[in-house]
Amino acid sequence: YFIVLVRVKNKTDYTGPESYVAQMIKNKNLDWFPRMRAMSLVSGEGEGEQNEIRILQEKLGSTMKLVSHLTSQLNELKEQMTEQRKRRQRLGFVDVQNCMSR
């Protein structure tokens, strides 16, 4: 009904929202249309912001856990590589000594 109203109404009589919607319709952009949401179902705007902040904090917490886990895995890998280098150096040193004693 609103789209019909905007199309039928004189452009000089548009209100702010009607001008906005008319321009969006002209650009074939339906972002103005409420999909899967209604103003009557939305809690206060402050609550919505609080919910967004809570969700972002949860995501940040899980991301921090992931980073911590990856950091510990990288440290383990670094230790293993260092240990392998030491072993190779020892083996190389032992091989050099065996070759020299022959």
C-alpha positions in Angstrom: 0.0 0.0 0.0 2.8 2.3 0.8 4.4 1.8 -2.6 1.1 2.6 -4.3 0.8 5.7 -2.1 4.2 6.9 -3.1 3.5 6.3 -6.8 0.1 8.0 -6.8 1.0 10.9 -4.5 2.3 14.2 -6.0 6.1 14.4 -5.5 5.8 17.9 -4.1 3.6 16.6 -1.2 6.0 13.9 -0.1 7.0 13.7 3.5 10.7 12.9 4.4 10.1 9.1 4.6 8.0 9.1 1.4 10.8 11.0 -0.5 13.3 8.4 0.8 11.2 5.5 -0.2 10.4 7.0 -3.6 14.1 7.4 -4.3 14.8 3.9 -3.2 12.1 2.5 -5.4 13.4 4.6 -8.3 16.9 3.0 -7.7 15.2 -0.5 -7.4 16.6 -0.8 -3.9 14.4 -2.6 -1.4 16.7 -2.0 1.7 14.0 0.3 3.1 11.5 -2.6 3.3 11.3 -4.3 6.7 12.1 -8.0 6.1 11.9 -10.4 9.0 11.6 -7.5 11.5 8.9 -5.2 12.8 9.1 -2.1 14.9 6.6 -3.6 17.3 8.9 -6.5 18.0 12.0 -4.5 18.5 12.8 -3.8 22.1 14.1 -0.4 22.9 17.0 0.8 20.8 19.2 0.7 23.9 18.4 -3.0 24.4 19.3 -3.7 20.8 22.6 -2.0 21.2 23.2 -3.9 24.4 22.4 -7.2 22.6 24.8 -6.3 19.8 27.5 -5.4 22.4 26.9 -8.7 24.2 27.1 -10.7 20.9 30.3 -8.9 19.9 31.8 -9.6 23.4 31.0 -13.3 23.0 32.6 -13.3 19.5 35.6 -11.5 20.9 35.9 -14.0 23.7 35.8 -17.0 21.4 38.3 -15.3 19.0 40.7 -14.7 22.0 40.4 -18.4 23.0 41.2 -19.4 19.4 44.2 -17.1 19.2 45.4 -18.4 22.6 45.0 -22.0 21.4 46.9 -21.2 18.1 49.6 -19.4 20.0 50.2 -22.4 22.3 50.2 -24.8 19.2 52.8 -22.5 17.5 54.9 -22.5 20.6 54.8 -26.3 20.8 55.8 -26.5 17.1 58.6 -24.1 17.7 59.9 -26.2 20.6 59.7 -29.3 18.5 61.6 -27.7 15.7 64.3 -26.5 18.1 64.6 -29.9 19.6 64.9 -31.5 16.1 67.7 -29.0 15.2 69.6 -29.8 18.4 69.3 -33.6 17.6 70.5 -33.1 14.1 73.4 -31.0 15.3 74.3 -33.7 17.8 74.0 -36.4 15.2 76.1 -34.4 12.8 78.7 -33.8 15.5 78.7 -37.5 16.3 79.1 -38.4 12.6 82.0 -35.9 12.2 83.7 -37.5 15.3 83.1 -41.1 13.9 84.6 -40.1 10.5 87.6 -38.5 12.2 88.3 -41.5 14.4 88.4 -43.9 11.5 
